Amino acid sequence: MFDSRQEFYKSPFGAVPTGTPVRLRLRLPRRLEAPRPRAVFTNIDGAQPCCPIELTPAGEDETHIHYQGTFPHQSPEVLLYTFCYEDRGRTRTVLRDPRGSAAAAEGGVPWQLTVYDPAFDTPEGLKGAVFYQIFPDRFAASGTPKTGVPADRVLHAFWEEAPADRPGPDGEFRSNDYFGGDLGGIRQHLPDLAALGVEAVYLNPIFEAHSNHRYNTADYRRVDPLLGTDEDFAALCKAGRALGISFVLDGVFNHTGSDSVYFNREGRYGKGGAFGDPASPWRDWYRWTGDPARPYDCWWGFDTLPAVNEESPSYQDFIYGPGGVAAQWLEAGAAGFRLDVADELPDDFIAGIRRRVKAAGEDRLLLGEVWEDATTKFSYGRHRRYLLGAELDSVMNYPWRTAILDFLREGKGRELEEAVLSVWEHYPRPAAEVLLNSLSTHDVPRAITALGGPPMEGRDRDWQRDHNALSPEEYARGRQLFLLASLIQFGLPGCPCIYYGDEAGMTGYADPFNRGTYPWGREDAGLVEFFRLLGPVRRASAPLRRGDFWPVRFDADWCVFFRRLGEEAVLAAVYRGEGYGEIPWDPTILEQGTPLITVGKMAGIRGLYRQSGVILSFPRGMPLTSQIDRFPGT
């Protein structure tokens, strides 16, 4: 009856700019005498923005009559829609199958149409770019002596030691052990990143803070002294630009540290600060409860992370006003920001940061940490407007990470297809092209461990510590599946992001086990070589960077899809099954546009053996078959 992902039923596909005529076509049985079909639209909060769209006859086949209507919408918002028609005196509703985009017989839900600002665009040079995420303390140390280190910071004697994973005598886990990784170390290894095809680096926080993760900011205006100086950051950005690499900073603007210039509960910064001085200029940056037991609002109850009042004009001006924090670091060379816990930042606050970021240049990027579908995210009593054109450029794409890993571990291919198509359909194209697609981050287990080790769900830190070292068999399995996961990751739309050290074979469960030091001189050489092939191929392939997505087959064993741009196409095929399987493909998948691939051109492609995959370019581009043969199983 209707399928929003097929051009016959809905055109154009997916999200649309305001004012775009969206053509909808519904197929109804010929037996109906006077069905009066119509499309009914509401916004995502349930308000009906317009009259139902009447559908009129527009063709037929042997069993059905086709009814068609056009819907243009003039304001950026997320809409939901269904169809209804009359059948023997009863009004019947057509809904979407929750498992896909086709109509459901029962238990259905509305379809979604995202309508965004036509002026919305994202940085051209970063669309489809290869990203690399660095946890600064653990990536590389320049060898510069560390002086003036606060007494409460513990420096490891050896780079190869494991991060501290035990609480202190009082039971608190302080994250106060450091390895001395710094900006100078990153700069020294920029050629290594360039060899991986990296075009942008997402840096975990670099501002002064009294923990190794630095999410408890102490001073937004200066680089943490263990990482270097403000001048070191500017030099890093300059050196990166020479190699085509830009740097996106982590902006932690929802809370500060209690041990900070602004709050100063611990007294490290003299007598001032909002905690002890009611007349402090930073006092209204925080929310005070009047309860002596918990006198201020905290982030998720952690009293070392006082929550910020983003509605304070003073705080807004400090973060994104002229000469504010955002302007300072953009001027120093930052390519943009990733906003920590974006769902806890007010929409107006995010919009203010966007204006400041884009004032520095349309090539600057604003990402958000959002773990769910960002177009339907509901937080703090409202649906969020992240991707409608006035706020974020895009988000971290955790739904695809989960779906890729579940496919390789459990054979959930249909779920992977639905996860990819749902985002591809719901997100504005400019946002989808700069999605940050990670398999590992500082907040989740590393991919090799997640794929090869026992699952950690429901396990505490003691269990993770006891199982953190994978057996040779577990590592081999995790490594092989990680190769396949990376082929899928680098084949999909958006920006594949490598978490530092994944390409070298690093493993580990959750924090702090996923934050070990980079194994310089002890890398898995085969993995490094694999990514030195895969990254540059992605960087040089126009279809992989910007092409349309065409699913071919997703099931318990196969993940097969095309990317297409103009006259070029790329086939990505991953087989997780046992034995040998013929690559499933349907040449008609490309007949809806310019025919690109014929049986003759595919004649040399037969199939894949156990747990293997391939990326191939047609008809122009980079032929990879001979190179891929160097890596057993890929």
Buried (B, 14 or more C-beta within 10 A) or exposed (E): BBBBBBEEBBBEBBBBBBEBEBBBBBBBEEEBEEBEBBBBBBBBEEEEEBEBBEBEEEEEEEEBBBBBBEBEBEEBBBBBBBBBBBBEEEEBEBBBBEEBBBBBEEEBEBBBBBBBBEEBBBBEBBBBBBBBBBBBBBBBBBEBEEEEEEEEBEEBEEBEEBBBBEEEEEEEBBBBBBBBBBBBBBBBBBEBBBBBBBBBBBBBBBBBBBBBBBBBBBBBEBBBBBBBBBEBBBBBBEBBEEEBBBBBBBBBBBBBBBBBBBBBBBEBBEEBBBBEEEEBEBBBBBBBEEEEEEBBBBBEEEEBBBBBBBEBEBBBEBBBBEEBBBBBBBEBBBBBBBBBBBBBBBBEBBBBBBEBBBBBEEBBBBBBBBBEBBBBBEBEEEBBBBBBBBBBBBBBBBBBBBBBBBBBBEBBBBBBBBBBBBBBBBBBBBBBBBBBBBBBBBEBBBBBBBBBBEEBEEBEBEEBBEBBBBEEEBBEBBBBBBBBBBBBBBBBBBBBBBBBBBBBBBBBBBBBBBBBBBBBEEBBEBBBBBBBBBBBBBBEBBBBBBBBBBBBBBBEBBBBBBBBBEEBBBBBBBBBBEEEBEBBBEEEBBEEEEEBBEEEEBEEBEBBEEBBBBBBBBEEBBEBEEEBEEBEBB
